[in-house]
Amino acid sequence: MTTRNCPCGLPRTYDECCGRFHSGQAQAPTAEALMRSRYSAFVKGDAGYLLRTWHPRTRPARLDLDPETRWTGLEILGTTDGSPFHTTGTVTFRASYRGGSLHEHSRFERSDGAWVYVDGDFPA
């Protein structure tokens, strides 16, 4: 059992938080929860989870993660919709890594009842 805090920044252990989504024990109930779990998957190098949670119409055939990237933190800047009662939602976030950060406005949809990442824009 993992006792360290989850990489997504919530005050729970990885197993209690994003780990249960990565293992398939549960599905993310909101777009924000999916975004947090996808960030944690980047931290953990879990390309399989990232591909499984990517909308089929925009999913790449493969994903090559850079093992040298060291993710250092996630900041949620805003959300719209994306609750258990919505079919679409957005999450704007900043993901920091050693040497820089990624700022993205991501779009999410439900596909077969599960939240999936569609695409994103990079605000100036």
N, C-alpha and C positions, 0 to 999 in steps of 0.2 A: 504494500500500500504506500502511495506517495503522500508525504505529509507537508511538502513545500507548497506555498501558494501557487495558484494557477498562473501561467504566463499571461493570461488575458487581463490580469489586474484586479479581478474580483477577490474578495477576502475569503476564498475557499481553497481547499486543496485541489490539485489537478484532477484526482480521481472523482471528487464530488462535483467538479465543475465541467470543464471541457473534455476531460478524459472519458467520461461516460458517452459523450457524443462520438468521439474518435473510435471508441470500441464498438459502437453500434448498440449499446445498451439503452440509449435514449436518442430522441431527435430534438434539435434545438426548437424551443417553442416560439421564438421570436426572431425577426431579422437581426436584431442586435446580438442575440445569443449566438446565432449562426456566424455573424461577423467575428465575434470574440473567439469562437471555436476555430474559425479559419485562421485567425492570427496565431492562435496556439499551435495549430498544425504547421504553420510556417516555422515557428520556433522549434518544434519537435522534428521538422523535416518529413512530415507525413503527407507526401504528394498524393497518395491514394485517397485520403480523406478529402483533400482539396478538389480532386477530380470528381469524386462521388457527390460533392455538394455544389457542383458547378452546373448551371442549367444546360441541358443537352444541346440546345440550339447555339450556345456560345462557347461550349467547352472545347478546349484544345485537345488534340489527339494524345498529347503527352505533356508533362510538366517537368522541367529540369530545375531543381532547386539548387542554389549555390550553397554548398556546405560551409563556406567561409563567412557567410552573412551571419552576424550576431545581432538578433533582435533584442532590443532593450526596454521596450515599453509601448503600451497602447493607450491612446487617449480618444475617447468617443466625444466628438465635437457637436453632434446633433443627429436626431433621427426623425423620420416622418413615417407614420403608419407602421406596418411591420409587426403588429401585435398578433396574438393568437386569433383575432377576429378579422384580420385583413388578408388580402391575397397578394398585395405588393407592399414594398416598403423601401426606405433608403436609410443608409447610415453614412455619415460623414465622420472620418477618423483621421488620426495621425499615428502612424506606426513608426517608432524610432528604431534605428539600428546604429551600430557603431559606425560613425562617420557621416550620419545624415538621417533623413526621415522621408517617409512616403505619406503624402496627404491625398486622400481619395474620397470621392462621393460615390458610394456603391449602391447599385440597384439589386433588389432581391424580389423573387416571386415564389409562389408556392407551385410545386410540380408534384403531382400525385400525392398531395397533402403535406409534403415536406418543404421547408424553406430551402431555396437554392440561390446561389450567387449568379447574377445575370452578367453584369458588366459594371464599369465605373469610369468616372471622369476624374481628371487631376486638376482641381481648382488652382488658379494662379495665386 
